[in-house]
Amino acid sequence: MAVNRVPVLKRCKALGISPMVLGYAKETKRNKDTNRRRKISEYGLQKNEKQKLKFIYGVLEGQFHHYYELAIKEEGVAGENLLKILESRLDNIVFRAGFAITRREARQLVTHGHFAVNGVKVDIPSYRVKVGDVITLRENSKKSKKFEMIAEATHGRTSPTWMDVNKETGTIVIKSVFAREELDYEIQEHLIIELYSK
């Protein structure tokens, strides 16, 4: 499996996204006039949006292209379908619900088998969660000091309205489909669809 060793803050600065999206508290200082020096082509803009989305969710090119193919086959707007697929990943659900400080940590916690979906242990970060699914923190994990520390660090983080989170019992219930307006970052997903459809 490929490992992404790019420093997070450096990559965030290059892509123009806030580290807060990935769960990091440190803000990068960005010169607003940097991109005004040279004009970015349409292809450059499309590629930047794709790189941004891949970096946020920690997805490599092959898997990302597979998600694109699934998105164009589904009914509705392809760009929103792509976001819906990425948001339905188990590691993302764990992060958005506040059971991990960063997206990378969420991926690791899922891989280590701390969560179950509908009572069955799942250790695949890319597992797609559906409406009605119940994700639970496993009993042994609830007693872990690691999760006590995470609970303190994520106290006050709001979870999306399309999921019902109960930190006391360690459960997440997916109530409805992902809502586009609840994204915590800016993205022009139509540019990614245009890039792949060439």
N, C-alpha and C positions, 0 to 999 in steps of 0.2 A: 504494500500500500504506500502511495506517495505521501510524503510529509511536507507540509508547508512551513518552511523555516524563515519566511520573510518577516522582518520586524513589523509588528502590528501598526505602531504609530507612524512609521515611515510609509507604509503602504496606504494607510488612511489619508495621509497628507497628499500622496501622489494621486489618489483617486478623488480627493475632495470630499471625503465623508467624515463625519464625526466619530471618534473612537467610542462614544457613548452607545452607538448602534450595536457595537460588539460587546458592550458591557464594561468597557474600560473607562475609568473616571477621568483620566488625564486628557485634557483638550490639546489639540495641536494648534500652533500659531501659524496661520496661513496668510500669505501676502495676497490680498484680493486682486492686485494688478498683475499677478504672475501670468495668467492666461491671456491677458490683453496684448502681450508682446507679439504673439504669433497667432495666426488664425488657424483654428482646428477644422479639418475637413469633416464632411458629413460622415465618412467612414470612421474617422477618429472619434467622433462623438458616439457613434453606435458601439464601437469597440470598447470605449471607456465605460459605457453603461453596462455592457456585458461583464467586463472585468470587475466592476463594482458589485454586481449581484453575485457573481461567483465567489468573490472574496468575503462578502457578508455572511453567506451561508456555508462557506468552506467546502465548495463543490468544485471538482476538477472538470476539465473540458468534456470528456466523454460522457460523464453522468449529466452534465448540464445540457448537452446536445440531446440526450435521451429525453430529458424533461421537456425540451422545446418540442420534440416530436409528439410527445403525449399531449402537450398543450394545444397544438394545432388540430389534433384529432377530436378534442373535446368540444362540446357546444359552447358558444359564447365567444367573448373577445380573447384571442390567443394570448395577449400580453398579461391579462388578468388571470388567465388559466395558469400561466407559468408561475406567477406570484403565489397563486393558491397551492400549487404543487409544492413549492419551496417552503411555504408557511406551514404545510401539513406534515413536514418532516418531524420525527419524534424529538430529535435534538433541539430543533427550534421551539417546539411546544414546551419542552422542559425549561429552556431559557426564558421564553416569554412569560411563563407562569411564575418565574422567580425561584425555581429550584436549582439554579446555577447562576454564578456571578457573571460569567462570560459565555459566549456561544461556543468557544473552544472547550471550556470546562463542561458544558452541557453534553457535548459530543463524547467526551471522556467518561462522564458519569453513566451515560447510556451504554457505552461499550463495556463498562465494568459490571453491567447487569443490575443496576440499582432500581430500575423501573420495570413495571409490568403493565401490559395493555390488556384490559378485560380479564385480569387474573393470570395471564401468561407472561412469563419473563421474556422481555425483548431486549437484545443487546446490539441491535442494528440501528445506528443513528439515522439512516435514510428511510426507516420504516414509515410508511404513510398512514397517518391517523385519519379516521373518518368521523363524521358527525355521529354522536351517540357513544363513541368510545370513551372508556374510563381508564385514565392512566393513574397508577398508584405507585407511591414510593414504597419499596419492599420493607417488611417489618424490621429486618436486621439493620437496614440503612437508616431507619427513623431514629435509632438509638446512637447513631454515629455522631461524633463531635464535628465532623466535616459538615454535616447538614445543619447543625446548630449554628456554626460559623456562617454558612451560606444564608440562613434565615435572618441573622443579624445584618449581614451586608446588603441583602435585598429588601430589607424592611422599608415599606413605603413605595416600592415599585408597583405600578399599576399594571394589571394584566388586561389583555383585550376582552371586549364584551362578548366575543363569540366563544369564550371558554369560561367555565365556572371553576375557580380555584379555591381549595380549602387547605390551607397550610397546616392546620391543626391535625387533620386526618391524613394529610399527604396525598390528596386526590385532585385530579384535574378531569373535568367532564367537558367534552367538546359539544357545545350546545347548538352551534350553527356553523355555516360555511364562513370562511375567512372574509373579513370586511376590508376592502381596499383602502378606505379612509383611515384605518387604524394602523397603517404602516408607520414605523418610527424613523423612517428615512425617506429622502426624495429620490425617485427613480422615474425615468422615462422608458417604460418597458416596451413601448411600441418600436423604439429604435432597435432593440434587440431582435424583435421579430423581423424587422426590415433587413437587418444584417444577415440573419440566417436564411431568409427567403430569397436572397439574390441568386 
